[in-house]
């Protein structure tokens, strides 16, 4: 499971969940409705926190580096 924690434009903490990495890649390669500039505050994969610092807009490239 991939869980993306981020802050929206109102500085409210939110999260988006995906069943697996392939589902997350598919969402980010298509039409995900989250603005690119939202900062990611935490990213987890199967319960383990990943070392990612950046925005929603850069996640797709980061996902490509994961196996």
Z-matrix of the N, CA and C atoms (Angstrom, degrees):
N
C 1 1.440
C 2 1.530 1 108.96
N 3 1.306 2 115.84 1 136.69
C 4 1.461 3 122.97 2 175.61
C 5 1.527 4 107.70 3 -107.54
N 6 1.335 5 116.56 4 126.54
C 7 1.463 6 120.95 5 176.33
C 8 1.524 7 108.11 6 -123.46
N 9 1.323 8 115.35 7 123.67
C 10 1.460 9 122.21 8 179.29
C 11 1.524 10 107.85 9 -107.49
N 12 1.312 11 116.31 10 118.78
C 13 1.461 12 121.88 11 175.24
C 14 1.526 13 106.58 12 -100.60
N 15 1.316 14 116.67 13 132.54
C 16 1.462 15 120.35 14 -177.62
C 17 1.520 16 110.15 15 -148.84
N 18 1.337 17 115.85 16 167.28
C 19 1.462 18 121.85 17 175.42
C 20 1.510 19 108.72 18 -109.53
N 21 1.328 20 115.38 19 132.28
C 22 1.460 21 118.87 20 178.69
C 23 1.529 22 110.60 21 -84.57
N 24 1.310 23 116.88 22 -174.62
C 25 1.468 24 121.88 23 -176.27
C 26 1.525 25 112.58 24 -63.11
N 27 1.325 26 117.50 25 -21.39
C 28 1.465 27 121.82 26 179.41
C 29 1.520 28 112.04 27 -95.64
N 30 1.341 29 116.75 28 10.96
C 31 1.468 30 123.87 29 -179.36
C 32 1.527 31 112.30 30 64.20
N 33 1.323 32 116.44 31 28.24
C 34 1.458 33 121.85 32 176.27
C 35 1.526 34 108.24 33 -94.57
N 36 1.333 35 116.21 34 130.95
C 37 1.462 36 120.64 35 178.78
C 38 1.524 37 109.70 36 -74.05
N 39 1.319 38 114.87 37 129.64
C 40 1.463 39 121.48 38 -179.77
C 41 1.524 40 108.66 39 -135.21
N 42 1.326 41 116.06 40 170.13
C 43 1.463 42 119.11 41 176.12
C 44 1.517 43 110.42 42 -144.31
N 45 1.311 44 113.83 43 152.91
C 46 1.465 45 122.81 44 177.27
C 47 1.521 46 106.16 45 -126.83
N 48 1.330 47 117.29 46 131.09
C 49 1.462 48 121.59 47 -177.57
C 50 1.526 49 111.01 48 -115.79
N 51 1.335 50 114.73 49 143.52
C 52 1.461 51 122.35 50 176.31
C 53 1.525 52 108.17 51 -131.55
N 54 1.318 53 116.78 52 145.77
C 55 1.467 54 120.98 53 -177.62
C 56 1.522 55 112.99 54 -62.87
N 57 1.332 56 116.66 55 -34.98
C 58 1.463 57 120.29 56 -178.58
C 59 1.534 58 109.21 57 -159.26
N 60 1.321 59 115.48 58 178.19
C 61 1.465 60 120.78 59 -177.89
C 62 1.521 61 111.48 60 -63.60
N 63 1.321 62 117.63 61 -39.39
C 64 1.468 63 120.27 62 179.60
C 65 1.525 64 111.78 63 -62.09
N 66 1.324 65 117.45 64 -39.27
C 67 1.467 66 120.88 65 178.18
C 68 1.526 67 110.76 66 -65.96
N 69 1.325 68 117.09 67 -38.00
C 70 1.465 69 120.69 68 178.13
C 71 1.529 70 110.46 69 -67.24
N 72 1.329 71 116.81 70 -44.07
C 73 1.467 72 120.26 71 178.04
C 74 1.526 73 110.99 72 -60.30
N 75 1.314 74 116.31 73 -42.68
C 76 1.460 75 120.90 74 179.89
C 77 1.530 76 111.00 75 -61.90
N 78 1.317 77 117.22 76 -43.51
C 79 1.469 78 120.87 77 179.56
C 80 1.524 79 111.25 78 -63.92
N 81 1.331 80 116.53 79 -40.16
C 82 1.460 81 119.66 80 -177.23
C 83 1.522 82 113.06 81 -80.61
N 84 1.316 83 117.71 82 -17.79
C 85 1.465 84 119.26 83 176.69
C 86 1.520 85 110.99 84 -84.78
N 87 1.308 86 116.02 85 -15.76
C 88 1.465 87 121.26 86 -179.46
C 89 1.510 88 111.99 87 -104.59
N 90 1.299 89 114.62 88 -127.86
C 91 1.456 90 120.93 89 -172.04
C 92 1.522 91 111.12 90 -113.99
N 93 1.304 92 117.47 91 71.89
C 94 1.458 93 121.64 92 174.15
C 95 1.519 94 107.68 93 -78.27
N 96 1.309 95 117.63 94 136.35
C 97 1.467 96 120.44 95 -172.35
C 98 1.524 97 114.02 96 -92.22
N 99 1.319 98 118.14 97 15.78
C 100 1.461 99 120.44 98 176.44
C 101 1.521 100 109.55 99 -89.97
N 102 1.328 101 117.78 100 133.75
C 103 1.467 102 119.83 101 177.85
C 104 1.534 103 112.00 102 -62.63
N 105 1.314 104 116.12 103 143.59
C 106 1.466 105 122.31 104 -177.71
C 107 1.519 106 113.83 105 -61.12
N 108 1.314 107 117.50 106 -28.00
C 109 1.462 108 120.34 107 -172.33
C 110 1.532 109 114.09 108 -85.26
N 111 1.327 110 119.15 109 -5.64
C 112 1.465 111 120.16 110 178.53
C 113 1.527 112 109.47 111 -62.74
N 114 1.336 113 117.79 112 130.47
C 115 1.462 114 120.01 113 178.76
C 116 1.531 115 111.80 114 -77.65
N 117 1.318 116 115.36 115 137.35
C 118 1.464 117 121.38 116 175.36
C 119 1.525 118 107.01 117 -86.38
N 120 1.331 119 116.58 118 124.47
C 121 1.460 120 120.61 119 -178.49
C 122 1.522 121 112.27 120 -95.49
N 123 1.340 122 116.18 121 -23.68
C 124 1.463 123 120.47 122 179.98
C 125 1.524 124 107.82 123 -163.24
N 126 1.319 125 115.81 124 142.73
C 127 1.463 126 121.71 125 178.21
C 128 1.522 127 107.83 126 -134.30
N 129 1.328 128 116.71 127 124.03
C 130 1.460 129 119.65 128 179.83
C 131 1.523 130 110.46 129 -124.26
N 132 1.327 131 113.74 130 149.30
C 133 1.470 132 121.45 131 175.85
C 134 1.519 133 107.50 132 -131.52
N 135 1.303 134 116.62 133 118.14
C 136 1.466 135 122.74 134 -178.80
C 137 1.527 136 112.02 135 51.26
N 138 1.327 137 116.62 136 41.51
C 139 1.461 138 122.24 137 176.40
C 140 1.516 139 115.77 138 84.94
N 141 1.331 140 117.87 139 -3.68
C 142 1.464 141 121.54 140 -179.62
C 143 1.523 142 109.48 141 -107.28
N 144 1.335 143 115.76 142 130.39
C 145 1.456 144 119.54 143 -179.58
C 146 1.528 145 110.10 144 -73.12
N 147 1.324 146 115.72 145 133.38
C 148 1.461 147 121.75 146 178.65
C 149 1.517 148 109.70 147 -95.56
N 150 1.316 149 115.52 148 152.95
C 151 1.461 150 121.73 149 -178.96
C 152 1.524 151 109.11 150 -85.94
N 153 1.323 152 116.24 151 78.91
C 154 1.461 153 120.78 152 179.00
C 155 1.512 154 109.14 153 -126.85
N 156 1.300 155 115.75 154 128.05
C 157 1.464 156 122.76 155 174.15
C 158 1.513 157 106.62 156 -127.79
N 159 1.322 158 116.90 157 118.93
C 160 1.457 159 119.15 158 -179.57
C 161 1.510 160 111.43 159 166.48
N 162 1.315 161 114.33 160 -156.69
C 163 1.454 162 121.05 161 -176.44
C 164 1.527 163 110.86 162 -113.53
N 165 1.321 164 115.26 163 170.41
C 166 1.463 165 121.53 164 176.78
C 167 1.532 166 110.11 165 -57.04
N 168 1.328 167 116.27 166 -38.85
C 169 1.460 168 121.39 167 -175.98
C 170 1.517 169 114.99 168 -63.52
N 171 1.328 170 117.81 169 -22.66
C 172 1.463 171 121.12 170 -178.99
C 173 1.529 172 113.19 171 -98.43
N 174 1.315 173 117.19 172 -0.99
C 175 1.464 174 119.97 173 -176.48
C 176 1.524 175 113.52 174 -65.28
N 177 1.314 176 118.39 175 -38.92
C 178 1.466 177 119.78 176 -177.22
C 179 1.531 178 110.79 177 -58.34
N 180 1.322 179 116.79 178 -44.70
C 181 1.476 180 119.60 179 177.96
C 182 1.520 181 110.86 180 -63.39
N 183 1.329 182 116.80 181 -39.31
C 184 1.462 183 120.05 182 178.16
C 185 1.532 184 110.62 183 -64.33
N 186 1.323 185 117.20 184 -41.91
C 187 1.461 186 120.45 185 178.71
C 188 1.524 187 111.53 186 -58.97
N 189 1.321 188 117.98 187 -32.28
C 190 1.466 189 121.49 188 179.82
C 191 1.530 190 111.86 189 -66.26
N 192 1.342 191 117.74 190 -22.63
C 193 1.465 192 121.11 191 -179.44
C 194 1.525 193 112.17 192 -84.64
N 195 1.325 194 116.96 193 -13.40
C 196 1.466 195 120.53 194 -179.53
C 197 1.523 196 109.74 195 -85.16
N 198 1.326 197 115.94 196 147.28
C 199 1.475 198 118.89 197 178.87
C 200 1.500 199 111.71 198 -91.10
